[in-house]
Amino acid sequence: VYGGALVLVSPLLVFALTRDTGQLSWIPAPSPADVPIVLSLLAGGRTPLGGAVLLGAYAALAGAALWGTWRPGTLEGRHVLLASWVVVPVAGSFAVSFLKPIFQFNYLIVALPGLVLLGAAGAARLRGRWAAALLLVLAGVGAREVYVQHAETNNEQWREVAQLVAADAEPGDGIAFVAPYGRLPFGYYVDELGLEGRAPVPVRPEMGWALGQTSDDLVSGALAIYPRPADDELLDLAALPHERVWVVLSSDEPGQLARLEESLGAYELVEREAFVDVSVRLYERSRP
């Protein structure tokens, strides 16, 4: 069964490793430290403490499900299936990511049913007070994490970013989005606020403000941005002709700032401003 499944998905794996250069290009290469973070997010955590508690509770329940059956000839097939349901997608995604990074918790939701069922099997084996206590932890902490996600999550302040850049921009300035998709919400507010005449020239992606600004054009704009091979390339400030370049970074793109600093060349930072989930930096070419 497993061999047949591997044969069936092998064309998709080959395509993902060799041909896909679009929407996954923003994912960084993982490290071992990312594994518990991804697992805690998969368990429902949205804060470091909440994620650790939820992951610990699931680990205790999974241990209870496997304990007592982890002896030669006694490991129940259903528990093997449930454990594999969690381990195989996570371990496989982590391993593949050294060839093409794909290790993101939202792409591992296929493992979530296995995790929940393995926890339920552990609760059924424990029963009594321990099972009740762990289930209460999952319910209570999980509810709090849901509240944190929905009640305390702020929207990216693209309107404020567009206003700041347009107000401080000078003729001849360029603007680069380290994550190219940021061009879409920024461009929307350029159009909404009538800032076309003051906004800098887009240099990454090279997509004029007349394209993909309105809600009707967002889909076509996304299709114009994401498939670009340039999305995989490091933003190279030194190769740009502009004396001043505005660089927009979003908080959900790990490693952006480190990558950017590798490409500074003759540019130096002269201004920076942080907004909710978005930051803006102005670089100016150093004068001899």
Buried (B, 14 or more C-beta within 10 A) or exposed (E): EEEEEEEEEEEEBEEBEEEBBBEBBBBBEBEEEBBEBBBBBBBBBBBEEBBBBBBBBBBBBBBBBBEEBEEEEEBBEEBEEBBBBBEBBBEBBBEBBEEBBBBBBEBBEEBBEBBBBBBBBBBEBBEEEBBEEBBEBBEEBBEBBEEBBEEEEEEBBBBBBBBBBBEBBEEEBBBBBBBBBBBBBBBBBBBEBEBBEBBBBBBBBEBEBEBBBEEEBBEEBBEBBBEBEEBEEEBBBEEBEBBBBBBBBBEEBEEBBEBBEEBBBEBEEEEEBEBBBBBBBBBBBEEE
